[in-house]
Amino acid sequence: MSLTIFQTFHKEFLHNPECQWIRPIGVGGFYGPHYLNDNQGDHIAHLNGGYCELTAQYWVWKNSNEDCVGFYHYRRYLNFVSKPGFHSNTSVSQEEAGNAIAYLTTDEQLASLKKLMSICDVVTPLRTALTPSIDEQYRRIVEAEPWDLFLAEIVKRYPNSIDPEVYFKTVSSTPICNMYVMKRNIFNQYCEDLFSILNAVYEKIGSPYDTYNNRYPGFLGERFLGYWLHIQKHSAVEVPMVVIG
């Protein structure tokens, strides 16, 4: 089983260049030594200001062929090996970054991940509380217009599934950060659904807001994953997320 984690970088940050199963990929015009880049081949790199790390995921969808693919941020990792201090979502100081990254990029981590992927379809970070509900939390911090169109597009795509408005007004936790590991066939299906919905919303709205609110495609993507896994009934396992710095 071939498996690669693609780690998104928009600036220079400490990482393990010797790790063979985690590949750095530059986004937003950032280039690094031996990095992949999201502006090659079939891509949407020009949309990175709004789609954020999803431009890397689009690139992987269109330009790679591993059996399993996953995504990290430049300073966020998933932890597949249980050790003291890493049993739940964890923040690691900049001073300890080197030791933490060395621990999170071992072959032991890869072996454990492969075992997980042999018994499930998807691995996600532990769910994060978005209270009092996903819907209300989103409306409190981001412009609401994209959210309303997002809900409408979900209904169009899945007319016979759970009403997204009911789901998002009821559920108060979800895996965030657009981080996960998926089997290729699941990943292809997810990207087909995700980008068709996000693109439909973006075509209607564009980028009329400030820098933060124009990132709504990335924010919507974070909240879509939990809903999508629920309606598709894919088997998923949650693991801790480790944030460096």
KOLTITOR-570388 format. One line per 4 residues: number of its first residue (from 1); their letters; for each residue x, y, z of N, C-alpha, C. Coordinates in nm, 2 decimals, m for minus. Atoms other than C-alpha are relative to their C-alpha. Example, Ala and Ser with C-alpha at 12.3 -4.5 7.8 and 13.67 -1.06 7.14 Angstrom:
BEGIN
1	AS	0.09:m0.12:0.00:1.23:m0.45:0.78:0.09:0.12:0.00  m0.09:m0.11:0.00:1.37:m0.11:0.71:m0.08:0.11:0.08
This chain:
BEGIN
1	MSLT	0.08:m0.12:0.00:0.00:0.00:0.00:0.09:0.12:0.00  m0.08:m0.13:0.00:0.16:0.33:m0.11:m0.08:0.11:0.07  0.06:m0.11:m0.09:0.09:0.62:0.13:0.09:0.12:0.01  m0.08:m0.12:m0.02:0.20:0.98:0.13:m0.09:0.10:0.07
5	IFQT	0.06:m0.12:m0.07:0.12:1.27:0.36:0.06:0.12:m0.07  m0.05:m0.12:0.07:0.14:1.60:0.18:m0.01:0.11:0.11  m0.01:m0.10:m0.10:0.25:1.88:0.42:0.01:0.14:m0.07  0.01:m0.13:0.07:0.14:2.23:0.31:0.08:0.11:0.07
9	FHKE	m0.08:m0.11:m0.05:0.38:2.52:0.35:m0.03:0.13:m0.08  0.01:m0.13:0.06:0.32:2.89:0.28:0.11:0.09:0.04  m0.12:m0.07:m0.04:0.64:2.99:0.44:0.10:m0.10:0.06  m0.10:0.09:m0.06:0.96:2.84:0.58:m0.03:m0.03:0.14
13	FLHN	0.02:0.05:m0.14:0.92:2.63:0.89:0.07:m0.13:0.02  m0.08:0.12:m0.04:1.11:2.36:1.07:m0.08:m0.13:m0.04  0.07:0.13:0.03:1.03:2.01:0.93:0.12:m0.10:m0.02  m0.10:0.10:0.01:1.21:1.68:0.87:0.01:m0.04:m0.15
17	PECQ	m0.02:0.03:0.15:1.35:1.67:0.51:0.04:m0.14:m0.03  m0.04:0.14:0.02:1.47:1.31:0.56:m0.12:m0.09:0.00  0.11:0.09:0.00:1.12:1.17:0.61:m0.05:m0.03:m0.14  0.04:0.04:0.14:1.02:0.98:0.30:m0.15:m0.01:m0.02
21	WIRP	0.14:0.01:0.02:0.65:0.95:0.36:m0.08:0.12:0.03  0.07:m0.13:m0.01:0.57:1.31:0.43:0.07:0.09:m0.10  m0.06:m0.08:0.10:0.62:1.54:0.13:m0.04:0.14:0.01  0.04:m0.14:m0.01:0.63:1.92:0.16:m0.05:0.05:m0.14
25	IGVG	0.05:m0.06:0.12:0.42:2.11:m0.09:m0.03:0.15:0.02  0.01:m0.14:m0.01:0.44:2.48:m0.14:m0.13:0.06:m0.06  0.12:m0.07:0.05:0.13:2.70:m0.18:0.01:0.15:0.01  0.00:m0.15:m0.01:0.05:3.07:m0.22:0.13:0.06:m0.06
29	GFYG	m0.12:m0.05:0.06:0.37:3.11:m0.43:0.12:m0.03:0.07  m0.12:0.03:m0.08:0.60:2.97:m0.17:0.07:m0.12:m0.06  m0.08:0.10:0.05:0.89:2.76:m0.30:0.11:m0.04:0.10  m0.11:0.04:m0.09:1.13:2.55:m0.09:0.08:m0.11:m0.07
33	PHYL	m0.08:0.10:0.07:1.41:2.31:m0.18:m0.06:m0.14:0.01  0.06:0.14:0.01:1.28:1.97:m0.30:m0.15:0.00:0.03  0.14:0.00:m0.03:0.92:2.09:m0.24:m0.08:m0.03:m0.13  0.10:m0.01:0.10:0.63:2.00:m0.46:m0.06:0.14:0.00
37	NDNQ	0.07:m0.13:0.00:0.42:2.30:m0.56:m0.14:m0.02:m0.06  0.14:0.02:0.04:0.05:2.34:m0.61:m0.04:0.08:m0.13  0.03:m0.08:0.12:0.09:2.55:m0.93:0.05:m0.08:m0.12  m0.04:0.08:0.11:0.20:2.26:m1.15:m0.11:m0.09:m0.05
41	GDHI	0.10:0.09:0.05:m0.01:2.04:m1.38:m0.14:0.06:0.01  0.14:m0.04:m0.01:m0.39:2.06:m1.33:m0.01:0.06:0.14  m0.01:m0.07:m0.13:m0.42:2.32:m1.04:m0.10:0.11:0.01  0.08:m0.12:m0.03:m0.62:2.60:m0.88:0.08:0.09:0.10
45	AHLN	m0.09:m0.07:m0.09:m0.31:2.76:m0.72:m0.04:0.15:0.01  0.04:m0.14:0.00:m0.45:3.11:m0.81:m0.11:0.03:0.10  0.11:m0.01:m0.10:m0.73:3.05:m0.56:0.04:m0.02:0.14  m0.05:0.03:m0.14:m0.51:2.99:m0.26:m0.04:0.10:0.11
49	GGYC	0.04:m0.10:m0.10:m0.60:3.32:m0.09:m0.13:m0.03:0.06  0.13:0.04:m0.06:m0.95:3.18:m0.04:m0.01:m0.14:0.03  0.01:0.14:m0.02:m0.92:2.81:m0.07:0.10:m0.06:0.10  m0.11:0.04:m0.10:m0.61:2.80:0.16:0.06:m0.13:m0.04
53	ELTA	m0.07:0.12:0.02:m0.46:2.45:0.20:m0.08:m0.09:m0.10  0.08:0.08:0.10:m0.74:2.31:m0.03:0.06:0.00:m0.14  m0.06:0.00:0.13:m0.54:2.42:m0.33:0.11:m0.12:m0.01  m0.09:0.11:0.00:m0.28:2.16:m0.23:m0.08:m0.13:m0.01
57	QYWV	0.08:0.12:0.01:m0.55:1.90:m0.19:m0.05:m0.02:m0.14  0.05:0.01:0.14:m0.69:1.97:m0.53:0.12:m0.05:m0.09  m0.12:0.05:0.08:m0.33:1.93:m0.68:0.02:m0.14:0.02  m0.03:0.14:m0.02:m0.29:1.60:m0.51:m0.11:m0.09:m0.06
61	WKNS	0.11:0.08:0.06:m0.63:1.48:m0.63:0.02:m0.01:m0.15  m0.02:0.00:0.14:m0.54:1.57:m0.99:0.13:m0.05:m0.05  m0.14:0.03:0.05:m0.17:1.49:m1.00:0.07:m0.11:0.07  m0.07:0.11:m0.07:m0.09:1.19:m0.78:m0.08:m0.13:m0.01
65	NEDC	0.07:0.13:0.01:m0.18:0.82:m0.76:0.03:m0.09:0.11  m0.02:0.09:m0.11:m0.09:0.69:m0.42:m0.13:m0.07:0.05  0.12:0.07:m0.05:m0.32:0.43:m0.26:m0.07:0.07:0.11  0.06:m0.08:m0.11:m0.37:0.65:0.04:0.07:0.13:0.01
69	VGFY	m0.05:m0.13:m0.01:m0.32:1.02:0.08:m0.04:0.07:0.13  0.04:m0.08:m0.12:m0.32:1.26:0.38:0.06:0.14:m0.01  m0.04:m0.14:0.00:m0.26:1.62:0.46:0.03:0.05:0.14  m0.04:m0.07:m0.12:m0.07:1.81:0.73:0.01:0.15:m0.04
73	HYRR	m0.05:m0.14:0.01:m0.01:2.18:0.78:0.14:0.01:0.03  m0.15:m0.02:m0.03:0.34:2.32:0.81:0.03:m0.02:0.15  m0.03:0.02:m0.14:0.31:2.31:1.19:m0.11:m0.09:0.07  0.10:0.09:m0.06:0.02:2.06:1.25:0.02:m0.14:m0.06
77	YLNF	m0.02:0.14:0.04:0.07:1.68:1.25:m0.11:m0.08:0.07  0.08:0.10:m0.07:m0.14:1.38:1.33:0.09:m0.10:0.07  m0.08:0.09:m0.08:m0.01:1.14:1.59:m0.06:m0.14:0.01  0.06:0.13:0.02:m0.06:0.77:1.53:0.06:m0.10:0.11
81	VSKP	m0.06:0.09:m0.10:0.15:0.63:1.82:m0.02:0.06:0.14  0.04:m0.05:m0.13:0.03:0.67:2.18:0.12:m0.01:0.09  m0.11:m0.01:m0.10:0.30:0.79:2.42:m0.04:0.11:0.10  0.03:m0.10:m0.10:0.29:0.99:2.74:0.02:0.14:m0.05
85	GFHS	m0.01:m0.14:0.04:0.22:1.36:2.67:m0.07:0.02:m0.13  0.07:m0.02:0.14:0.05:1.29:2.33:m0.12:m0.09:m0.01  0.12:0.07:0.00:m0.27:1.12:2.43:m0.12:0.07:m0.05  0.11:m0.08:0.05:m0.49:1.41:2.33:0.06:0.11:m0.09
89	NTSV	m0.05:m0.12:0.08:m0.47:1.72:2.11:0.10:0.08:0.08  m0.11:m0.06:m0.08:m0.14:1.88:2.21:0.07:0.11:m0.07  m0.08:m0.11:0.05:0.05:2.20:2.16:0.15:m0.02:0.05  m0.14:0.02:m0.03:0.43:2.18:2.16:0.08:0.14:m0.02
93	SQEE	m0.07:m0.12:0.01:0.65:2.48:2.23:0.11:0.00:m0.11  m0.10:m0.01:0.10:0.89:2.61:1.97:0.13:m0.06:0.04  m0.12:0.05:m0.05:1.18:2.51:2.19:0.01:m0.15:m0.01  0.00:0.14:0.00:1.07:2.15:2.18:m0.04:m0.05:m0.14
97	AGNA	0.05:0.04:0.13:0.97:2.15:1.81:0.09:m0.11:m0.07  m0.08:0.10:0.06:1.27:1.95:1.69:m0.02:m0.14:0.05  0.03:0.13:m0.05:1.21:1.66:1.92:m0.13:m0.05:m0.03  0.14:0.04:0.04:0.84:1.66:1.85:m0.01:m0.04:m0.14
101	IAYL	0.00:0.03:0.14:0.89:1.66:1.48:0.07:m0.13:m0.03  m0.07:0.13:0.02:1.14:1.38:1.50:m0.09:m0.12:0.04  0.09:0.10:m0.05:0.89:1.18:1.70:m0.12:m0.03:m0.09  0.12:0.01:0.09:0.60:1.25:1.46:0.03:m0.05:m0.14
105	TTDE	m0.03:0.04:0.13:0.79:1.15:1.15:0.08:m0.13:m0.01  m0.07:0.13:m0.01:0.93:0.81:1.25:m0.07:m0.10:m0.09  0.06:0.11:0.07:0.88:0.49:1.06:m0.11:m0.07:0.09  0.10:0.06:m0.09:0.69:0.37:1.37:m0.14:0.07:m0.02
109	QLAS	0.13:m0.07:0.03:0.43:0.64:1.30:m0.06:m0.05:m0.13  0.05:0.05:0.13:0.40:0.53:0.94:m0.06:m0.14:0.01  0.05:0.14:m0.01:0.36:0.16:1.04:m0.13:0.00:0.07  0.12:0.00:m0.07:0.09:0.25:1.29:m0.11:0.06:m0.09
113	LKKL	0.10:m0.05:0.09:m0.09:0.46:1.03:m0.05:m0.10:m0.10  0.03:0.10:0.10:m0.08:0.18:0.78:m0.09:m0.11:0.06  0.09:0.09:m0.07:m0.24:m0.05:1.04:m0.14:0.06:0.01  0.13:m0.07:m0.01:m0.52:0.20:1.09:m0.07:0.00:m0.13
117	MSIC	0.07:m0.01:0.13:m0.58:0.23:0.72:m0.04:m0.14:m0.05  0.04:0.14:0.03:m0.61:m0.15:0.70:m0.14:m0.04:0.06  0.13:0.04:m0.07:m0.92:m0.14:0.93:m0.10:0.12:m0.01  0.09:m0.11:0.02:m1.08:0.20:0.83:0.02:0.06:m0.13
121	DVVT	m0.01:m0.08:0.12:m1.14:0.43:0.54:0.07:0.13:0.01  m0.05:m0.14:m0.02:m1.04:0.76:0.69:0.05:0.01:0.14  m0.05:m0.04:m0.13:m0.83:0.89:0.98:m0.01:0.15:0.01  0.02:m0.14:m0.02:m0.91:1.24:1.11:0.06:0.04:0.14
125	PLRT	m0.03:m0.05:m0.14:m0.80:1.46:1.40:m0.12:m0.02:0.09  0.10:0.00:m0.10:m0.99:1.43:1.72:m0.10:0.12:m0.03  0.10:m0.11:0.03:m1.31:1.64:1.68:0.02:0.12:0.10  m0.01:m0.12:m0.08:m1.30:2.00:1.80:m0.14:0.06:0.03
129	ALTP	0.13:m0.06:m0.03:m1.59:2.16:1.98:m0.02:0.13:m0.07  0.04:m0.13:0.07:m1.76:2.44:1.78:m0.13:0.03:0.06  0.12:m0.01:m0.08:m2.02:2.55:2.03:m0.06:0.14:m0.02  0.10:0.11:m0.04:m2.31:2.59:2.07:m0.03:m0.10:m0.11
133	SIDE	0.02:0.09:0.12:m2.33:2.44:1.72:0.09:0.04:m0.11  m0.09:m0.04:0.11:m2.13:2.43:1.41:m0.06:0.12:m0.08  0.06:m0.11:0.07:m2.38:2.66:1.24:0.01:0.13:0.07  m0.01:m0.13:m0.08:m2.39:2.92:1.52:0.14:0.05:0.01
137	QYRR	m0.14:m0.04:m0.02:m2.01:2.92:1.57:0.05:0.06:m0.13  m0.04:m0.06:0.13:m1.96:2.98:1.19:m0.05:0.14:m0.02  0.07:m0.13:0.02:m2.21:3.26:1.18:0.06:0.11:0.09  m0.05:m0.09:m0.10:m2.05:3.42:1.48:0.14:0.06:m0.04
141	IVEA	m0.14:m0.04:0.03:m1.70:3.45:1.33:0.03:0.03:m0.14  m0.03:m0.02:0.14:m1.73:3.46:0.95:m0.13:0.06:m0.06  0.11:m0.05:0.07:m1.96:3.64:0.70:m0.10:m0.12:m0.03  0.10:0.10:0.01:m2.28:3.44:0.67:m0.05:m0.04:m0.14
145	EPWD	0.05:0.02:0.14:m2.36:3.47:0.30:0.06:m0.13:m0.06  m0.05:0.13:0.05:m2.12:3.19:0.19:m0.05:m0.12:0.07  0.05:0.12:m0.07:m2.25:2.96:0.46:m0.14:m0.03:m0.05  0.13:0.03:0.04:m2.61:3.00:0.35:0.00:m0.06:m0.14
149	LFLA	m0.01:0.05:0.13:m2.51:2.93:m0.01:0.06:m0.15:0.00  m0.06:0.13:m0.03:m2.30:2.63:0.11:m0.11:m0.10:0.03  0.11:0.09:m0.04:m2.60:2.48:0.28:m0.10:m0.03:m0.12  0.09:0.02:0.12:m2.81:2.53:m0.04:0.06:m0.10:m0.10
153	EIVK	m0.07:0.09:0.10:m2.55:2.36:m0.26:0.01:m0.14:0.05  0.00:0.14:m0.06:m2.53:2.06:m0.02:m0.14:m0.06:m0.03  0.14:0.05:0.02:m2.91:2.02:m0.05:m0.01:m0.04:m0.15  0.01:0.03:0.14:m2.88:2.03:m0.43:0.08:m0.13:m0.04
157	RYPN	m0.09:0.12:0.04:m2.60:1.76:m0.44:m0.06:m0.12:0.07  0.05:0.12:m0.07:m2.76:1.53:m0.18:m0.15:0.02:0.04  0.14:m0.03:m0.03:m3.14:1.59:m0.20:m0.07:m0.10:0.09  0.07:0.10:m0.08:m3.22:1.27:m0.02:0.08:m0.04:0.13
161	SIDP	m0.08:0.02:m0.12:m2.96:1.30:0.26:m0.05:0.08:0.12  0.03:m0.08:m0.12:m2.98:1.45:0.61:0.00:0.15:m0.04  0.00:m0.15:0.02:m3.08:1.82:0.60:0.12:0.06:0.06  m0.12:m0.05:m0.06:m2.75:2.00:0.64:m0.03:0.11:0.10
165	EVYF	0.03:m0.10:m0.10:m2.92:2.29:0.82:m0.03:m0.06:0.14  0.02:0.08:m0.12:m3.05:2.04:1.08:0.13:m0.05:0.06  m0.12:0.06:m0.05:m2.72:1.87:1.11:0.09:0.10:0.06  m0.09:m0.10:m0.05:m2.51:2.18:1.15:m0.05:0.08:0.12
169	KTVS	0.06:m0.07:m0.12:m2.75:2.34:1.40:m0.01:m0.09:0.12  0.01:0.10:m0.11:m2.75:2.02:1.61:0.14:m0.05:0.05  m0.13:0.05:m0.04:m2.39:1.90:1.60:0.09:0.11:0.04  m0.09:m0.11:m0.06:m2.13:2.09:1.80:0.15:m0.04:0.00
173	STPI	m0.14:0.03:0.01:m1.80:1.92:1.71:0.03:m0.06:m0.14  m0.03:0.05:0.14:m1.62:1.83:1.39:0.16:m0.01:m0.01  m0.14:0.00:0.02:m1.27:1.74:1.27:0.03:0.13:m0.08  m0.03:m0.13:0.07:m1.11:2.07:1.16:0.14:0.00:m0.06
177	CNMY	m0.14:m0.03:0.06:m0.80:2.21:0.98:0.02:m0.07:m0.14  m0.02:0.07:0.13:m0.87:2.01:0.65:0.11:m0.09:0.01  m0.11:0.10:m0.01:m0.64:1.74:0.78:m0.07:m0.14:0.02  0.06:0.14:0.00:m0.71:1.37:0.73:0.09:m0.09:m0.08
181	VMKR	m0.06:0.10:0.09:m0.58:1.05:0.57:m0.11:m0.08:m0.06  0.11:0.07:0.06:m0.80:0.87:0.32:0.05:m0.10:m0.11  m0.03:0.09:0.11:m0.79:0.57:0.09:m0.04:0.07:m0.13  0.02:m0.08:0.12:m0.77:0.69:m0.27:m0.14:0.00:m0.06
185	NIFN	0.14:m0.01:0.06:m1.12:0.59:m0.39:m0.09:0.09:0.09  0.08:m0.09:m0.09:m1.27:0.77:m0.08:0.04:0.14:m0.03  m0.05:m0.13:0.02:m1.05:1.07:m0.14:m0.05:0.06:m0.13  0.05:m0.04:0.13:m1.15:1.09:m0.51:m0.14:0.04:0.01
189	QYCE	0.14:m0.03:m0.02:m1.51:1.08:m0.41:m0.02:0.13:0.08  0.01:m0.12:m0.08:m1.46:1.34:m0.14:0.03:0.13:m0.07  m0.04:m0.12:0.07:m1.28:1.59:m0.36:m0.10:0.03:m0.11  0.10:m0.03:0.10:m1.54:1.55:m0.64:m0.12:0.08:0.07
193	DLFS	0.11:m0.07:m0.07:m1.81:1.65:m0.39:0.04:0.13:0.06  m0.04:m0.13:m0.06:m1.62:1.91:m0.20:0.02:0.11:m0.10  m0.03:m0.11:0.09:m1.49:2.11:m0.49:m0.12:0.04:m0.09  0.12:m0.04:0.07:m1.82:2.10:m0.68:m0.08:0.09:0.08
197	ILNA	0.08:m0.09:m0.09:m1.99:2.26:m0.38:0.07:0.13:0.02  m0.08:m0.13:m0.03:m1.71:2.51:m0.30:0.00:0.08:m0.13  m0.01:m0.08:0.13:m1.67:2.61:m0.67:m0.14:0.07:m0.03  0.13:m0.06:0.03:m2.05:2.67:m0.70:m0.02:0.12:0.09
201	VYEK	0.01:m0.12:m0.09:m2.04:2.90:m0.39:0.09:0.11:m0.05  m0.09:m0.10:0.04:m1.73:3.08:m0.51:m0.04:0.07:m0.13  0.04:m0.06:0.13:m1.87:3.14:m0.86:m0.11:0.10:0.03  0.10:m0.10:m0.03:m2.16:3.32:m0.70:0.05:0.12:0.08
205	IGSP	m0.04:m0.11:m0.10:m1.97:3.53:m0.44:0.14:0.06:m0.04  m0.14:m0.05:0.03:m1.60:3.56:m0.55:0.07:0.04:0.13  m0.08:m0.04:m0.11:m1.38:3.75:m0.31:m0.03:0.15:0.04  0.04:m0.14:m0.02:m1.57:4.06:m0.19:0.04:0.05:0.14
209	YDTY	m0.02:m0.03:m0.14:m1.46:4.06:0.18:0.15:0.04:0.02  m0.13:m0.03:m0.04:m1.15:4.14:0.37:0.08:m0.14:m0.01  m0.09:0.12:0.02:m0.85:3.89:0.37:m0.05:m0.12:0.08  0.05:0.12:m0.08:m0.99:3.68:0.66:m0.12:m0.06:m0.05
213	NNRY	0.12:0.05:0.04:m1.34:3.65:0.54:0.00:m0.06:m0.14  m0.02:0.06:0.13:m1.23:3.58:0.18:0.05:m0.14:0.01  m0.05:0.14:m0.02:m1.09:3.25:0.32:m0.12:m0.09:0.02  0.12:0.08:m0.03:m1.45:3.12:0.34:0.01:m0.14:m0.07
217	PGFL	0.00:0.13:0.05:m1.39:2.83:0.10:0.08:m0.10:0.09  m0.08:0.09:m0.09:m1.12:2.69:0.33:m0.08:m0.03:0.13  0.08:0.02:m0.13:m1.35:2.74:0.64:m0.12:m0.09:m0.03  0.11:0.09:0.03:m1.64:2.57:0.46:0.05:m0.14:m0.01
221	GERF	m0.05:0.13:0.01:m1.42:2.28:0.37:0.03:m0.07:0.13  m0.02:0.06:m0.13:m1.33:2.23:0.73:m0.12:m0.06:0.06  0.13:0.05:m0.06:m1.69:2.19:0.83:m0.07:m0.10:m0.09  0.06:0.10:0.09:m1.79:1.98:0.53:0.04:m0.14:0.03
225	LGYW	m0.05:0.14:m0.02:m1.57:1.68:0.62:m0.08:m0.08:0.09  0.08:0.08:m0.10:m1.76:1.57:0.93:m0.14:m0.03:m0.06  0.13:0.03:0.06:m2.10:1.60:0.75:0.01:m0.10:m0.11  m0.02:0.09:0.11:m1.97:1.42:0.45:0.02:m0.14:0.05
229	LHIQ	m0.03:0.13:m0.06:m1.83:1.13:0.65:m0.13:m0.06:0.06  0.12:0.04:m0.06:m2.16:1.11:0.83:m0.10:m0.06:m0.10  0.11:0.04:0.09:m2.39:1.09:0.53:0.06:m0.12:m0.09  m0.05:0.11:0.09:m2.15:0.86:0.33:0.03:m0.13:0.08
233	KHSA	m0.01:0.11:m0.09:m2.11:0.63:0.63:0.14:m0.08:m0.02  m0.13:0.06:0.01:m1.74:0.57:0.58:0.06:m0.02:0.14  m0.06:0.02:m0.13:m1.55:0.42:0.87:0.12:0.09:0.03  m0.10:m0.09:m0.03:m1.33:0.67:1.04:0.05:m0.02:0.14
237	VEVP	m0.07:0.01:m0.13:m1.08:0.67:1.33:0.06:0.14:0.03  m0.06:m0.13:m0.04:m0.98:0.99:1.52:0.13:m0.02:0.08  m0.13:0.00:m0.07:m0.63:1.05:1.65:0.04:0.14:0.04  m0.03:m0.13:m0.04:m0.47:1.34:1.83:0.08:0.08:m0.11
241	MVVI	m0.07:m0.10:0.09:m0.34:1.65:1.64:0.10:0.07:0.09  m0.11:m0.07:m0.07:m0.01:1.80:1.75:0.03:0.13:m0.07  m0.03:m0.13:0.06:0.05:2.17:1.69:0.14:0.05:0.05  m0.13:m0.05:m0.04:0.41:2.30:1.69:0.00:0.15:0.01
245	G	m0.01:m0.15:m0.02:0.46:2.65:1.83:m0.13:0.07:0.03
